[in-house]
Each structure stands twice: as structure tokens, then as C-alpha cells.
Amino acid sequence: MRPGRGARAFWFAMSASLIATMNRTEDIADFPEKERDSYEALQGIHSLMDDDRDGSVDRQESHEFLREDLQCSDPSARHSSFHREDSAVSFAEMWDAWRASEVYKWTSDDVLRWVEETVELPQYLELFRDHNISGPHLPQLAASNQTLLTGLLHITDRSHRHKLQLKALDVVLFGPPPATHSPVKDAILVAAVVAGLGAGWVAFLQSKRWRRHVRRMELELESLQQAEESLIELQNKLTQAEEEQRNVESEKRSLESRLRTRFERMRAVGGGPENKELGADADEKYKGGECGADQLRASLHRAEKELAMLRESSITTPALRPWLQLTYELEEEQGVLQRKLAEQRLFSARELVRVEMKR
């Protein structure tokens, strides 16, 4: 019958150094101090597990130790790791297994990582770093070496010491803790990250392409608006030009009418020797009753012919010269207006062609 948990805890804390002292052999005298302390601590752990004191730990003893001291609810994996193919494990086999284990080769950085991630006591990291605690020191932690725990590391909290002892026993007897990550999970994580980056890159490219498309549409819309404004402006100019043309034609007709009226008045009144002579002859014939209406129209027709001949031969009378000058000025003004109108139409046509070419 194994002693109770309280009695075993007291025995485990006190017996490690006592058993190590009683069982000290001469061959450990050549060990470094760190190795000697680990050797003695591991010897105390083996003696604590060996309930029947036969010098070896059988499967029943290791099973009870796992359940009662390490408080493992499912000790099968650790049980197989501890015994391997041996049904009973001697201290020499335990020491050799410890010296060959991966935990024994841990550096101080590995121990610091173990304290932070597995033991979950990061507040003691600086103390472990200052004292350069490495893998060979762990059996002393597993054996609850008070000199190391309270004297050097200053771990005064009993629950922290107990937690550190159990975690150290676990790695000393059964090897490093299982990895918290698996290659499959890492591969899935990497694939997810790559997929996320790819999706982000595709979204970025699509967003960039969409922004370029929107910008192009804005430019095209702006160009269409400018073209529409130009077309409206050209239509207004064309309407204005047509209005100006109508005004010019109306003014021309008005000027021609006024000129014709004035010319008729001057001809009726008589403005020169020829006209006066014609008027005198007509009066004489009228007074004499020798000329009728047909003769009067013939005389007027003859006077118009003579006036035309005078225009063709560039021979002007003093009375006719002002009217010719007025006619010339009117024709010149009309020509200037027509030229301006033609230039405006040409400019409008060029603008329309330029807008169509831009489209």
C-alpha cells in the first residue's frame, strides 16, 4: 500500500538528498558539480519511484507514480515512453536514458522557452537567465532541490515550486513536451496566409483596374460634356450668324430702298444740266401739247440709258458724283459684312470638324 499524497510529498522533498548521500559512489567524484547534483537528484527520484526497494521500477510502480505524483489522467503514453521494452528500469538505465535524452542537451534558451511556454511562469525568466539554468539542472528542479529553488532562484511561492517540480519531472522522465504545432497545421496556416495574400493582391489589382476604368469613364464623360458645350456654342454662333445675315440683308434692302427713293426724288427735281434740259423739253412739249405720255416715258428711258453710258465711261457729272460715292460706300459696307459672315461660317465649320475628329 503506497503512502498518502501528503506523506509522499514530504518524503520526496526530504529523501532526495538523503538517499543520494547514502548511495553516493566513488565514480561520481569525477563528475562536474552540475553533473553530480543531477546524478544525486535523479537517484533520489528513482528511489522514490521504487516502492519495494528492489533496485528497479516496474510497470506497476511507474503507473502509480504517474497517477498519484504527476497526476496524469491518461498515463499510457508516458508509461510506454518510460519503460520502452523493459518491464523494470534500474537507476543505471534511468541515468543513461537521461544522459541520452534531448532535454539533457537543452541550452539555457531552451529552458527559458520551456519555463515560459510549458510551465507558464514567465515572471522567473530573468532569474533562470541570470543563473544560466540549462538542461542538466532540471533533475534538481524535479527533485525539489531547495537550495536551487529558494536559494538561487528565490521561488518562494509554494504553488509555483510545486508546478515547476511536476513539469520538471515530466520532461526528465518522459522527454520534451509534445510540439504545440504540427507540420500539417503549419502547412495549412502557410497555405491560408498565401491564399489570403493572393486574394488581397487580386483584390488590389481589381480595385486598381476599376479605378482606372472609372477615371477613363470620367474623362470620357468630361470630353462628352465639353463636346456638348462646344456644339451648343457653335449652334448659338450659327444662329447669331444667321440673324446677322438677315439683319445685313434687311439693312441692304433698306439702304437700296432709301437710295432708290432718293434717286427718284433727285431725278424728279432735276439735279444737273442734262436733267434740267430734259425737264425743260418735257415742259415745253407738255405746254405745247405736242408730247404725250409715251414720249415722256421715252425721254425717261433715254435719260436712264445716258446715265448708264456715263457710268460705263467713268464720266460723271458734278450732280451725279455724290450718289455714285454713296453707292460705292454702301456696296463696300455690304462686302465687308458679307466677308465677316463668311469668316464666321468658316470658323464654325472648322470647329465642327475638330470636334468630330476628337470623337
C-alpha positions as CSV (number, residue, x, y, z in Angstrom):
1,M,0.0,0.0,0.0
2,R,1.6,3.4,-1.1
3,P,1.6,6.2,1.5
4,G,-0.8,9.1,1.1
5,R,-0.1,12.0,-1.2
6,G,0.9,14.4,1.7
7,A,3.3,11.8,3.1
8,R,4.8,11.1,-0.3
9,A,5.3,14.8,-1.0
10,F,7.1,15.2,2.4
11,W,9.1,12.1,1.7
12,F,10.0,13.2,-1.8
13,A,11.2,16.6,-0.6
14,M,13.4,15.2,2.2
15,S,14.6,12.0,0.8
16,A,16.3,13.2,-2.4
17,S,19.4,14.5,-0.7
18,L,19.5,11.8,2.0
19,I,19.2,8.9,-0.4
20,A,21.7,10.4,-2.7
21,T,24.2,10.8,0.2
22,M,23.7,7.2,1.3
23,N,24.0,5.8,-2.2
24,R,26.9,8.0,-3.3
25,T,29.5,6.0,-5.2
26,E,33.1,6.9,-5.9
27,D,32.7,7.1,-9.7
28,I,30.7,10.3,-9.4
29,A,33.5,12.1,-7.8
30,D,34.9,12.8,-11.2
31,F,31.7,14.4,-12.4
32,P,31.4,18.2,-12.7
33,E,29.5,19.8,-9.8
34,K,26.4,20.2,-12.1
35,E,26.5,16.6,-13.1
36,R,27.0,15.4,-9.5
37,D,23.9,17.3,-8.4
38,S,21.9,16.0,-11.2
39,Y,23.1,12.4,-10.6
40,E,22.1,12.6,-6.9
41,A,18.7,14.2,-7.7
42,L,17.9,11.5,-10.3
43,Q,19.0,8.8,-7.9
44,G,16.5,10.2,-5.3
45,I,13.7,10.2,-7.9
46,H,14.4,6.6,-8.8
47,S,14.4,5.6,-5.1
48,L,11.1,7.4,-4.6
49,M,9.5,5.5,-7.5
50,D,10.9,2.2,-6.3
51,D,8.3,1.3,-3.6
52,D,9.6,-2.2,-2.9
53,R,13.2,-1.1,-2.8
54,D,14.3,-3.9,-5.2
55,G,16.6,-1.5,-7.2
56,S,14.3,-1.2,-10.2
57,V,11.0,0.5,-11.1
58,D,8.4,-2.0,-12.5
59,R,5.4,-1.1,-14.6
60,Q,3.0,-1.1,-11.6
61,E,5.2,1.3,-9.7
62,S,5.6,3.7,-12.6
63,H,1.9,3.6,-13.3
64,E,1.1,4.5,-9.7
65,F,3.7,7.3,-9.7
66,L,2.2,8.8,-12.8
67,R,-1.3,8.8,-11.4
68,E,-0.5,9.9,-7.9
69,D,2.6,12.1,-8.1
70,L,2.3,13.5,-11.7
71,Q,-1.5,13.5,-11.6
72,C,-1.8,12.2,-15.1
73,S,-5.3,11.1,-16.1
74,D,-4.1,9.1,-19.1
75,P,-0.5,7.9,-18.3
76,S,-0.4,5.3,-21.1
77,A,1.8,7.3,-23.5
78,R,4.3,8.4,-20.8
79,H,4.3,4.8,-19.3
80,S,5.4,3.4,-22.7
81,S,8.0,6.2,-23.1
82,F,9.5,5.4,-19.7
83,H,9.7,1.6,-19.9
84,R,10.1,1.1,-23.7
85,E,10.9,-2.6,-23.9
86,D,12.0,-3.1,-20.2
87,S,9.5,-4.2,-17.7
88,A,11.8,-2.9,-14.9
89,V,14.0,0.1,-15.1
90,S,17.2,0.3,-12.9
91,F,18.8,3.5,-11.9
92,A,21.7,3.0,-14.3
93,E,19.3,2.6,-17.1
94,M,17.4,5.7,-16.0
95,W,20.7,7.7,-15.8
96,D,21.8,6.5,-19.2
97,A,18.4,7.4,-20.7
98,W,18.6,10.8,-19.1
99,R,22.1,11.5,-20.5
100,A,20.9,10.5,-24.0
101,S,17.7,12.5,-23.8
102,E,17.1,15.6,-25.8
103,V,16.2,17.5,-22.6
104,Y,19.7,16.9,-21.2
105,K,21.1,18.8,-24.2
106,W,18.8,21.8,-23.7
107,T,20.6,25.2,-23.6
108,S,19.6,28.0,-21.3
109,D,17.5,29.4,-24.1
110,D,15.6,26.2,-24.5
111,V,15.0,26.1,-20.7
112,L,13.7,29.7,-20.8
113,R,11.3,28.8,-23.6
114,W,10.1,25.8,-21.6
115,V,9.6,28.0,-18.5
116,E,7.6,30.5,-20.5
117,E,5.5,28.2,-22.7
118,T,5.1,24.9,-20.8
119,V,5.5,25.9,-17.2
120,E,3.8,29.2,-17.8
121,L,5.8,31.1,-15.2
122,P,7.4,33.9,-17.2
123,Q,8.0,36.1,-14.1
124,Y,11.0,33.9,-13.3
125,L,12.7,34.1,-16.7
126,E,15.2,36.7,-15.6
127,L,16.3,34.5,-12.6
128,F,16.7,31.5,-14.8
129,R,18.7,33.6,-17.3
130,D,20.9,35.1,-14.6
131,H,21.9,31.7,-13.2
132,N,22.2,30.1,-16.6
133,I,19.9,27.2,-15.9
134,S,20.2,24.6,-18.7
135,G,19.1,21.0,-19.3
136,P,21.4,19.2,-16.8
137,H,19.9,21.3,-14.0
138,L,16.4,20.0,-14.5
139,P,16.7,16.9,-12.3
140,Q,17.4,19.2,-9.4
141,L,14.2,21.0,-10.1
142,A,12.4,17.7,-10.4
143,A,13.8,16.6,-7.0
144,S,12.7,19.9,-5.5
145,N,16.2,20.9,-4.6
146,Q,15.5,23.7,-2.1
147,T,19.0,25.2,-2.5
148,L,18.3,25.7,-6.2
149,L,14.6,26.7,-5.9
150,T,14.7,29.1,-3.0
151,G,18.4,29.9,-2.5
152,L,19.3,30.7,-6.1
153,L,16.0,31.2,-8.0
154,H,14.1,32.8,-5.0
155,I,10.9,31.0,-5.8
156,T,9.0,31.5,-2.5
157,D,5.5,30.7,-3.8
158,R,4.8,27.1,-2.8
159,S,2.3,26.5,-5.7
160,H,4.9,27.8,-8.2
161,R,7.6,25.5,-6.7
162,H,5.2,22.5,-6.9
163,K,4.2,23.4,-10.5
164,L,7.8,23.7,-11.6
165,Q,8.7,20.4,-9.9
166,L,5.9,18.5,-11.7
167,K,6.8,19.9,-15.1
168,A,10.5,19.2,-14.5
169,L,9.7,15.6,-13.5
170,D,7.7,15.2,-16.7
171,V,10.5,16.3,-19.0
172,V,13.3,14.5,-17.1
173,L,11.5,11.1,-17.1
174,F,9.5,11.3,-20.3
175,G,11.3,13.7,-22.6
176,P,10.4,17.1,-24.1
177,P,6.7,18.1,-24.2
178,P,4.9,17.5,-27.5
179,A,5.2,20.3,-30.0
180,T,2.4,22.7,-29.8
181,H,2.2,22.9,-33.6
182,S,2.2,20.2,-36.3
183,P,3.6,20.3,-39.8
184,V,0.1,19.8,-41.2
185,K,-1.2,22.8,-39.2
186,D,1.8,24.8,-40.3
187,A,1.2,23.9,-43.9
188,I,-2.5,24.8,-43.6
189,L,-1.5,28.1,-42.0
190,V,1.0,28.9,-44.6
191,A,-1.5,28.0,-47.3
192,A,-4.1,30.2,-45.7
193,V,-1.6,33.1,-45.5
194,V,-0.6,32.6,-49.1
195,A,-4.2,32.4,-50.2
196,G,-5.0,35.5,-48.2
197,L,-2.1,37.4,-49.7
198,G,-3.1,36.2,-53.2
199,A,-6.7,37.2,-52.6
200,G,-5.6,40.6,-51.3
201,W,-3.3,41.0,-54.3
202,V,-6.1,40.1,-56.7
203,A,-8.5,42.5,-54.9
204,F,-5.8,45.2,-55.1
205,L,-5.4,44.7,-58.9
206,Q,-9.1,44.6,-59.4
207,S,-9.5,47.8,-57.4
208,K,-6.7,49.5,-59.3
209,R,-8.2,48.3,-62.7
210,W,-11.6,49.6,-61.5
211,R,-10.2,52.9,-60.5
212,R,-8.5,53.3,-63.9
213,H,-11.8,52.4,-65.6
214,V,-13.7,54.9,-63.5
215,R,-11.1,57.5,-64.3
216,R,-11.4,56.7,-68.0
217,M,-15.2,57.0,-67.9
218,E,-14.9,60.3,-66.1
219,L,-12.5,61.6,-68.7
220,E,-14.8,60.4,-71.5
221,L,-17.8,62.0,-69.7
222,E,-15.9,65.2,-69.3
223,S,-15.0,65.1,-73.0
224,L,-18.6,64.5,-74.0
225,Q,-19.7,67.4,-71.8
226,Q,-17.1,69.6,-73.4
227,A,-18.2,68.5,-76.9
228,E,-21.9,69.1,-76.0
229,E,-21.0,72.6,-74.7
230,S,-19.0,73.3,-77.9
231,L,-21.9,72.1,-80.0
232,I,-24.3,74.3,-78.1
233,E,-21.9,77.2,-78.5
234,L,-21.5,76.5,-82.2
235,Q,-25.3,76.4,-82.6
236,N,-25.6,79.7,-80.8
237,K,-22.9,81.2,-83.1
238,L,-24.6,79.8,-86.2
239,T,-27.9,81.2,-85.0
240,Q,-26.3,84.5,-84.3
241,A,-24.6,84.5,-87.7
242,E,-27.9,83.7,-89.5
243,E,-29.5,86.5,-87.5
244,E,-26.7,88.8,-88.5
245,Q,-27.1,87.7,-92.1
246,R,-30.8,88.5,-92.0
247,N,-30.0,91.9,-90.5
248,V,-27.4,92.6,-93.2
249,E,-29.8,91.6,-95.9
250,S,-32.6,93.7,-94.3
251,E,-30.3,96.6,-94.0
252,K,-29.2,96.2,-97.6
253,R,-32.7,96.2,-98.8
254,S,-33.5,99.2,-96.6
255,L,-30.4,101.0,-98.0
256,E,-31.3,100.1,-101.5
257,S,-34.8,101.3,-101.0
258,R,-33.7,104.6,-99.5
259,L,-31.1,105.1,-102.3
260,R,-33.8,104.3,-104.9
261,T,-36.2,106.8,-103.3
262,R,-33.6,109.5,-103.1
263,F,-32.5,108.9,-106.6
264,E,-36.1,109.1,-107.8
265,R,-36.6,112.3,-105.9
266,M,-33.4,113.8,-107.4
267,R,-34.5,112.8,-110.9
268,A,-37.9,114.3,-110.3
269,V,-36.4,117.5,-109.0
270,G,-33.6,117.6,-111.5
271,G,-30.1,117.7,-110.2
272,G,-27.9,118.6,-113.3
273,P,-27.9,120.3,-116.7
274,E,-29.0,117.2,-118.5
275,N,-31.9,116.6,-116.2
276,K,-32.9,120.3,-116.4
277,E,-32.7,120.2,-120.1
278,L,-34.9,117.1,-120.2
279,G,-37.3,118.7,-117.8
280,A,-37.5,121.9,-119.9
281,D,-38.1,120.0,-123.1
282,A,-40.8,118.0,-121.4
283,D,-42.4,121.1,-120.1
284,E,-42.4,122.7,-123.5
285,K,-43.9,119.7,-125.1
286,Y,-46.4,119.4,-122.3
287,K,-47.3,123.0,-122.6
288,G,-47.4,122.8,-126.3
289,G,-49.5,119.6,-126.2
290,E,-47.1,118.0,-128.7
291,C,-45.9,115.2,-126.4
292,G,-47.9,112.6,-124.7
293,A,-47.3,110.2,-122.0
294,D,-45.4,107.8,-124.3
295,Q,-42.9,110.5,-125.3
296,L,-42.4,111.3,-121.6
297,R,-41.6,107.6,-120.8
298,A,-39.3,107.5,-123.8
299,S,-37.5,110.5,-122.6
300,L,-37.1,109.0,-119.1
301,H,-35.8,105.8,-120.7
302,R,-33.3,107.7,-122.8
303,A,-32.1,109.6,-119.7
304,E,-31.6,106.2,-117.9
305,K,-29.6,105.0,-120.9
306,E,-27.5,108.1,-120.9
307,L,-26.9,107.7,-117.2
308,A,-25.8,104.1,-117.8
309,M,-23.4,105.2,-120.5
310,L,-21.9,107.8,-118.2
311,R,-21.3,105.1,-115.6
312,E,-19.6,102.8,-118.1
313,S,-17.4,105.6,-119.5
314,S,-16.5,106.8,-116.0
315,I,-17.6,110.3,-117.0
316,T,-19.6,111.7,-114.1
317,T,-21.3,115.0,-113.7
318,P,-21.0,117.1,-110.6
319,A,-24.6,116.3,-109.6
320,L,-24.2,112.5,-110.0
321,R,-20.9,112.1,-108.3
322,P,-22.2,112.2,-104.7
323,W,-24.7,109.5,-105.4
324,L,-22.1,107.3,-107.0
325,Q,-19.9,107.8,-104.0
326,L,-22.8,106.9,-101.7
327,T,-23.5,103.8,-103.8
328,Y,-19.8,102.7,-103.6
329,E,-19.8,103.1,-99.8
330,L,-22.9,101.1,-99.5
331,E,-21.5,98.3,-101.7
332,E,-18.3,98.4,-99.8
333,E,-20.1,98.1,-96.4
334,Q,-22.1,95.2,-97.7
335,G,-19.0,93.5,-98.9
336,V,-17.3,93.9,-95.5
337,L,-20.4,92.4,-93.8
338,Q,-20.6,89.5,-96.2
339,R,-16.9,88.8,-95.7
340,K,-17.3,88.8,-91.9
341,L,-20.3,86.5,-92.3
342,A,-18.2,84.1,-94.5
343,E,-15.3,84.1,-92.0
344,Q,-17.7,83.3,-89.1
345,R,-19.2,80.4,-91.1
346,L,-15.7,79.1,-91.9
347,F,-14.7,79.3,-88.3
348,S,-17.9,77.4,-87.2
349,A,-17.3,74.7,-89.9
350,R,-13.7,74.2,-88.6
351,E,-14.8,73.9,-85.0
352,L,-17.4,71.3,-86.0
353,V,-14.8,69.3,-87.9
354,R,-12.3,69.5,-85.0
355,V,-15.0,68.2,-82.6
356,E,-15.9,65.3,-84.9
357,M,-12.3,64.3,-85.3
358,K,-11.8,64.2,-81.5
359,R,-14.8,61.8,-81.2
